[in-house]
Amino acid sequence: MTSQKTTQTMKPATAAKKLGVYLQATPAEFQEGVVSRSELNALQADPPQWLQDLRREGPHPRPVVAAKLGVSIAGLARGGVTEPLTTAQIDELKQRSPDWLRRERATQAEVRKEAARIRDKHAGRDAGR
């Protein structure tokens, strides 16, 4: 009795998330189909032009926008940024550096500092065992 090996597939939204792109900006054939694990791996290994352009110019999904601005996704929402942004819009925001962005970056820096402190504390405790 041998089992048939089935191809693992995912919805376009899941594939777009794994690729770090905004689903609505992808080509229609990508949005309407399913993506197999091997197709996803091929897109990651050798991205087609549309994927390269999306990654470079956007529009970018919220996690990418947040990372490029150095803030959390919640910080974007507090700053009133709810729509996907292009790279040019992100650069313009960085240049303007509004109050909310400076505040959220400071908050994010504190969060990272605290996480590092806790990580170091745990590393020291584990080394003492």
C-alpha positions in Angstrom: 0.0 0.0 0.0 1.7 3.2 -1.2 0.4 6.6 -0.5 0.1 9.2 -3.3 2.2 12.2 -2.7 0.1 15.3 -3.0 1.4 18.7 -4.0 1.2 21.3 -1.2 -0.6 24.4 -2.4 -1.5 27.7 -0.8 -3.9 30.6 -1.5 -2.5 33.6 -3.3 -2.8 35.7 -0.1 -0.5 33.3 1.7 2.0 33.2 -1.1 2.0 37.0 -1.3 2.6 37.2 2.4 5.5 34.8 2.2 7.0 36.8 -0.8 6.5 40.1 1.1 4.3 41.7 -1.5 0.9 43.4 -1.5 -1.5 40.9 -3.1 -3.7 43.4 -4.9 -0.6 44.7 -6.8 0.3 41.3 -8.1 -0.7 40.1 -11.6 -4.3 38.8 -12.0 -3.1 35.3 -12.9 -1.2 35.2 -9.5 -4.3 36.5 -7.6 -6.7 34.0 -9.2 -4.8 30.8 -9.0 -3.2 28.6 -6.3 0.5 28.5 -5.7 2.3 25.3 -5.1 5.3 25.0 -2.8 7.6 24.4 -5.8 6.2 27.5 -7.6 6.8 29.6 -4.4 10.3 28.3 -4.2 10.9 29.1 -7.8 9.5 32.7 -7.3 11.9 33.2 -4.4 14.9 31.7 -6.1 14.5 33.5 -9.4 11.9 36.3 -9.1 10.2 37.4 -12.3 10.3 41.1 -13.3 6.9 41.9 -11.8 8.0 40.5 -8.4 11.3 42.4 -8.5 9.5 45.6 -9.4 6.9 45.1 -6.5 9.7 44.5 -4.0 11.6 47.5 -5.1 8.9 50.1 -5.8 5.8 48.8 -4.0 3.1 49.2 -3.0 4.2 47.4 0.1 2.1 45.6 2.6 1.9 46.9 6.2 4.7 44.6 7.6 7.1 45.8 5.0 6.1 49.5 5.4 6.6 49.1 9.2 10.0 47.5 8.8 11.2 50.1 6.3 10.1 52.9 8.7 11.5 51.2 11.8 8.1 51.1 13.6 5.6 48.4 14.6 2.4 47.7 12.6 0.4 49.1 15.5 2.6 52.2 15.3 1.6 52.6 11.7 -2.0 52.5 12.7 -1.5 55.0 15.5 0.2 57.3 12.9 -2.8 57.0 10.6 -1.1 54.9 8.0 -3.7 52.3 7.0 -3.0 51.9 3.2 -0.1 50.2 1.5 2.7 52.7 0.6 5.1 52.8 -2.3 8.9 53.1 -1.7 8.7 56.8 -2.8 6.0 57.5 -0.2 8.0 55.7 2.5 11.1 57.8 1.6 9.0 61.0 1.6 7.7 60.1 5.1 11.2 59.4 6.3 12.3 62.8 5.0 9.4 64.7 6.6 9.8 62.8 9.8 6.5 63.7 11.3 6.1 63.7 15.1 4.2 60.3 15.2 7.1 58.7 13.3 9.7 60.0 15.6 7.7 58.9 18.6 7.1 55.4 17.2 10.7 54.9 16.3 11.7 55.9 19.8 9.1 53.4 21.2 10.5 50.7 18.9 14.0 51.4 20.0 13.0 51.0 23.6 11.2 47.7 22.8 14.4 46.4 21.1 16.5 47.5 24.0 14.3 45.8 26.5 14.2 42.6 24.4 18.0 42.6 24.3 18.2 43.1 28.1 15.9 40.1 28.7 17.8 38.0 26.2 21.1 38.8 27.9 19.6 38.1 31.3 18.4 34.7 30.1 21.7 33.9 28.4 23.5 34.7 31.6 21.2 32.5 33.7 21.5 29.6 31.3 25.3 29.9 31.2 25.3 29.7 35.0 23.6 26.3 35.0 
